Amino acid sequence: MSFTQKHLEAVETAIARGEKTVRYSDRTVEYRTVDELLKAREEIRTSLASNGKPRSRVYRMYHGGKGL
């Protein structure tokens, strides 16, 4: 799922208020525990941090002979 800054703000507001229900523009999500809510916050933060960054590439070179 693609998260936005508004999603993160809604989750952080719910955490600050001690609520387990988060309301987005047209959806309401009720978490079972505060721990689940904290995990959701970390997932959103990770998603937002990785957006816009190109994936790094790793090049591996192997040589199976005795040399040149």
Secondary structure in CASP SS format (residue, H / E / C, confidence):
PFRMAT SS
TARGET T0000
AUTHOR 0000-0000-0000
METHOD secondary structure of the structure
MODEL  1
M C 1.00
S C 1.00
F C 1.00
T C 1.00
Q H 1.00
K H 1.00
H H 1.00
L H 1.00
E H 1.00
A H 1.00
V H 1.00
E H 1.00
T H 1.00
A H 1.00
I H 1.00
A H 1.00
R H 1.00
G C 1.00
E C 1.00
K C 1.00
T E 1.00
V E 1.00
R E 1.00
Y C 1.00
S C 1.00
D C 1.00
R C 1.00
T E 1.00
V E 1.00
E E 1.00
Y C 1.00
R C 1.00
T C 1.00
V H 1.00
D H 1.00
E H 1.00
L H 1.00
L H 1.00
K H 1.00
A H 1.00
R H 1.00
E H 1.00
E H 1.00
I H 1.00
R H 1.00
T H 1.00
S H 1.00
L H 1.00
A H 1.00
S H 1.00
N C 1.00
G C 1.00
K C 1.00
P C 1.00
R C 1.00
S C 1.00
R C 1.00
V C 1.00
Y C 1.00
R C 1.00
M C 1.00
Y C 1.00
H C 1.00
G C 1.00
G C 1.00
K C 1.00
G C 1.00
L C 1.00
END
